[in-house]
Amino acid sequence: MDTYSSDDIKYMALSLLGRKDKPNFTTSKETDVVKINFIYPQIMYHTLERYRWGFARKYIELQKSTEVVGGRYKNNFTLPTDFLYLRGCYSNDRYSSVIRDRELNVVDKVINTDSEKCFIEYTRYVEEYKLPLYFIEYIKYKLALDLCMDVTGDTDLLQILDKREQFEWINSTNIDARQQRVREVNTGVFIDVRR
C-alpha cells in the first residue's frame, strides 16, 4: 500500500487544477502554494471531525489529572495529545453508561466531571502516512474544490470538481462504514418477553 505525505496530497490537489510541477511546499511563495498551505490543516481537521471515521476513532480510559482546572465538578481527566473531537463520554469500560453533556465540562484539554472514572470515544488526528486511500481521494478533491476559483477562476472546472467532491464524500464514507463493526445493543428482558 502506498503512503503519502501532506505535500503529496497538496500536490495531487493542485494537479487537479492544472499544476504540472511539484513545488517545495515549505519555501515556495507562489500564490497557489501559500493558499493550499493555509487551508490544508483546516480542511483536514474539519473533515476528520465531520464524520465518525473508523480509522480516526479511538476508545480509551482517561487518567485523572492532578491539575485543578476550575469547573463545577470534582474530578479532572486529561485528554490525549491526539484528541480532536469528543464523540462520547462514559463512566464504565463497556461504554454504555453515558456521562451527559450537562454533567461534564471540557476545558483546556481536560474533562471536568463528577464521575470517578472517565472513558471516552473520540476522533483523533491521524498522520498522513496512516490515512487510507479513500480518505486521501476525498481530501484531494475537497482541497481542489476550495481552491478552484482562487487559483483558476474556471467555473466549468468548479462544477466538475463540485460533483466529484460530492461523489468522493459518499464513496469514502460508504467504504469506511462497511469496514466498521456494529456495536450490539443489550436488549435486556423487554425484548425477550416479546419473543
Salt bridges, closest charged atoms under 4 A:
ASP8 OD1 - LYS22 NZ 2.59
ASP21 OD1 - ARG19 NE 3.27
GLU30 OE1 - ARG19 NH1 3.06
ASP32 OD2 - ARG19 NH1 2.99
GLU61 OE2 - LYS117 NZ 3.71
GLU116 OE1 - LYS64 NZ 3.01
GLU116 OE2 - LYS74 NZ 3.39
GLU121 OE2 - ARG52 NH1 3.74
GLU121 OE2 - ARG57 NE 3.52
GLU127 OE1 - LYS130 NZ 3.54
GLU137 OE1 - LYS140 NZ 3.29
GLU137 OE2 - ARG164 NH2 3.90
ASP146 OD1 - LYS142 NZ 3.34
GLU168 OE2 - ARG164 NE 2.83
ASP192 OD1 - ARG195 NH1 3.78
